[in-house]
Amino acid sequence: MSPTPSGPPSTASPHEERLLIDGELRSAAGSGTFEVLNPADGTVLGKVADAGREDMLDAIGAARRAFEETDWAVDRQFRKRALAQLLDALVEEKNELREELVAEAGAPRMLTHGAQLEEPLQKFRWHIEHIDRFAWVRRLDDAVNRFTDEPSERWVVKEPIGVVAAITPWNFPFGLLLVKLAGALATGNTVVAKPAPETPWNATRKGTRSSA
């Protein structure tokens, strides 16, 4: 059954023009902005902060502190709850995201019911579910010390590596961003996301619905 069209693309939903760094929404250090264009007709949809080197270093530093000074890297259940909350929010605003992808990325509406939107959400859920299933620690068969003939225990411990840069292109912006975030965050890393300048809103948008 083919999806029912929901009308023409809407640009009415609010978009975040600022950067999110260290839990704070802020303008770029140089106060620069650039326009976001509709690729279908070249019209200006809005603007977004134009981050520079100072903003990048601040974001990396904030991500490093979050990795080293909080429980994110070591508390798997905390990560699972946080990512589940993010997924719930994305699913709740799925229709708004769909309209943004049509307007901002020029995505055919049909593809938003697959690789542009619906499938990435399913993959994100898969990563959340596998936090409890992944073999974070496993024991290998004992090895024998060839000098003493005594057994030696061998273990494999999987740990996050730290700050990950998620650089995404314009063609499947939401899907590729979500896949990168899912794998990196679920395994305990922190992330600095850098979306393509042609399609920044899917990474910087703010929620349009208040929680109960």
C-alpha positions as CSV (number, residue, x, y, z in Angstrom):
1,M,0.0,0.0,0.0
2,S,1.5,3.3,-1.0
3,P,1.8,6.1,1.6
4,T,-0.8,8.8,1.6
5,P,0.6,12.2,0.6
6,S,0.4,14.7,3.5
7,G,0.4,17.9,1.4
8,P,3.1,20.2,0.2
9,P,6.3,20.7,2.1
10,S,5.9,22.9,5.1
11,T,8.6,25.3,6.4
12,A,6.5,26.5,9.3
13,S,8.0,24.3,12.0
14,P,10.7,26.2,14.0
15,H,14.3,25.5,13.2
16,E,17.3,26.1,15.5
17,E,19.6,28.7,14.1
18,R,22.2,28.3,17.0
19,L,24.8,25.7,17.8
20,L,24.4,23.3,20.7
21,I,27.8,23.1,22.6
22,D,28.3,21.9,26.1
23,G,24.5,21.9,26.7
24,E,24.1,25.5,25.7
25,L,22.4,26.9,22.6
26,R,24.6,29.7,21.3
27,S,25.5,31.7,18.2
28,A,28.7,31.0,16.3
29,A,31.8,32.6,17.9
30,G,32.1,35.0,15.0
31,S,28.3,35.6,14.9
32,G,28.2,34.4,11.3
33,T,25.2,32.7,9.7
34,F,24.4,31.3,6.3
35,E,21.2,30.7,4.4
36,V,19.5,27.3,4.0
37,L,18.1,27.0,0.5
38,N,15.3,24.8,-0.9
39,P,17.1,22.8,-3.6
40,A,13.9,22.5,-5.7
41,D,13.5,26.3,-6.4
42,G,16.4,28.0,-4.7
43,T,14.2,29.9,-2.2
44,V,15.6,30.8,1.2
45,L,14.1,28.6,3.9
46,G,16.0,30.3,6.8
47,K,19.5,30.6,8.2
48,V,21.8,28.7,10.6
49,A,24.9,29.5,12.6
50,D,28.2,29.4,10.6
51,A,30.6,27.6,13.0
52,G,34.3,28.2,12.9
53,R,37.5,26.9,14.4
54,E,36.8,28.3,17.9
55,D,33.3,26.6,17.9
56,M,34.9,23.4,16.8
57,L,37.4,23.4,19.6
58,D,34.8,24.2,22.1
59,A,32.6,21.3,20.9
60,I,35.5,18.9,21.0
61,G,36.4,20.0,24.5
62,A,32.8,19.7,25.7
63,A,32.6,16.2,24.3
64,R,35.9,15.2,25.9
65,R,34.7,16.4,29.3
66,A,31.4,14.5,28.9
67,F,33.4,11.4,28.1
68,E,35.9,11.7,31.0
69,E,33.9,13.4,33.7
70,T,30.4,11.8,33.5
71,D,29.1,8.2,33.7
72,W,28.2,8.1,30.0
73,A,31.1,5.9,28.9
74,V,30.6,3.4,31.7
75,D,26.9,3.3,32.5
76,R,25.2,1.3,29.8
77,Q,21.7,1.5,31.3
78,F,22.0,5.2,31.4
79,R,22.9,5.3,27.8
80,K,20.1,3.0,26.9
81,R,17.5,5.2,28.7
82,A,18.9,8.4,27.1
83,L,18.9,7.0,23.6
84,A,15.4,5.6,24.0
85,Q,14.2,9.0,25.0
86,L,15.8,10.5,22.0
87,L,14.2,7.9,19.7
88,D,10.8,8.5,21.3
89,A,11.1,12.2,20.6
90,L,12.1,11.6,17.0
91,V,9.3,9.2,16.4
92,E,6.8,11.7,17.9
93,E,8.0,14.4,15.5
94,K,8.4,12.1,12.5
95,N,5.9,14.0,10.4
96,E,7.7,17.3,11.0
97,L,11.0,15.6,10.2
98,R,9.5,14.3,7.0
99,E,8.5,17.8,5.8
100,E,11.9,19.1,6.7
101,L,13.6,16.5,4.6
102,V,11.4,17.2,1.6
103,A,12.0,21.0,1.9
104,E,15.6,21.1,3.0
105,A,17.1,18.1,1.2
106,G,14.8,17.8,-1.7
107,A,14.0,14.3,-0.7
108,P,11.2,12.6,-2.7
109,R,8.4,12.0,-0.2
110,M,8.4,8.3,-1.1
111,L,12.0,7.9,0.2
112,T,11.0,9.4,3.6
113,H,9.0,6.2,4.1
114,G,12.2,4.3,3.6
115,A,15.9,5.2,3.6
116,Q,15.5,8.9,4.3
117,L,13.6,8.6,7.6
118,E,11.7,5.4,8.5
119,E,14.6,2.9,8.1
120,P,17.1,5.0,10.1
121,L,14.7,5.2,13.0
122,Q,14.5,1.4,12.9
123,K,18.2,1.0,12.9
124,F,18.5,3.4,15.8
125,R,16.2,1.2,17.8
126,W,18.3,-1.9,16.9
127,H,21.4,-0.2,18.4
128,I,19.5,0.6,21.6
129,E,18.3,-3.0,21.9
130,H,21.8,-4.4,21.4
131,I,23.2,-2.5,24.3
132,D,22.0,-5.3,26.5
133,R,23.0,-8.0,24.0
134,F,26.4,-7.0,23.0
135,A,29.4,-9.0,24.4
136,W,31.1,-6.2,26.2
137,V,33.2,-8.7,28.2
138,R,34.0,-12.2,27.2
139,R,36.4,-14.9,28.2
140,L,38.5,-16.7,25.7
141,D,39.8,-20.2,26.1
142,D,42.7,-20.4,28.5
143,A,46.1,-20.3,27.0
144,V,49.0,-22.4,28.3
145,N,52.2,-20.7,29.3
146,R,54.9,-22.5,27.3
147,F,57.5,-21.9,30.0
148,T,55.6,-23.0,33.1
149,D,52.8,-25.2,31.5
150,E,50.3,-23.3,33.6
151,P,47.0,-22.0,32.3
152,S,46.6,-18.3,31.6
153,E,43.2,-16.6,31.6
154,R,42.4,-14.5,28.6
155,W,39.6,-11.8,28.4
156,V,38.3,-9.5,25.8
157,V,36.9,-6.2,27.1
158,K,35.2,-3.8,24.7
159,E,35.5,-0.1,25.7
160,P,34.6,3.2,24.0
161,I,37.5,5.2,22.5
162,G,36.4,8.8,23.3
163,V,35.2,11.6,21.1
164,V,33.9,10.7,17.6
165,A,33.4,13.2,14.7
166,A,30.2,12.5,12.8
167,I,30.5,14.3,9.4
168,T,27.5,13.7,7.2
169,P,26.7,14.5,3.6
170,W,23.7,16.2,2.1
171,N,22.1,13.4,0.2
172,F,20.8,11.2,3.1
173,P,21.4,13.7,5.9
174,F,19.1,12.4,8.6
175,G,19.7,8.7,7.9
176,L,23.5,8.9,7.9
177,L,23.6,11.2,10.9
178,L,21.3,8.8,12.9
179,V,23.3,5.7,12.0
180,K,26.6,7.4,13.0
181,L,25.1,8.7,16.3
182,A,23.5,5.3,17.1
183,G,26.7,3.3,16.8
184,A,29.0,5.8,18.5
185,L,26.7,6.8,21.4
186,A,25.4,3.3,22.1
187,T,29.0,2.0,22.6
188,G,29.8,4.9,25.1
189,N,31.5,7.4,22.9
190,T,30.6,11.1,22.8
191,V,30.0,12.8,19.4
192,V,30.6,16.1,17.7
193,A,28.2,16.2,14.8
194,K,29.0,18.2,11.7
195,P,26.2,18.2,9.2
196,A,26.5,19.3,5.6
197,P,25.9,23.1,5.1
198,E,23.2,22.3,2.5
199,T,21.2,20.3,5.1
200,P,21.9,21.4,8.6
201,W,18.5,21.5,10.1
202,N,18.0,17.8,10.6
203,A,20.9,17.9,13.0
204,T,20.2,21.2,14.7
205,R,16.4,21.2,14.9
206,K,14.7,21.8,18.2
207,G,11.6,19.9,19.3
208,T,8.3,21.3,18.6
209,R,6.3,19.5,21.2
210,S,6.5,19.8,25.0
211,S,6.7,16.6,27.1
212,A,3.9,15.6,29.3
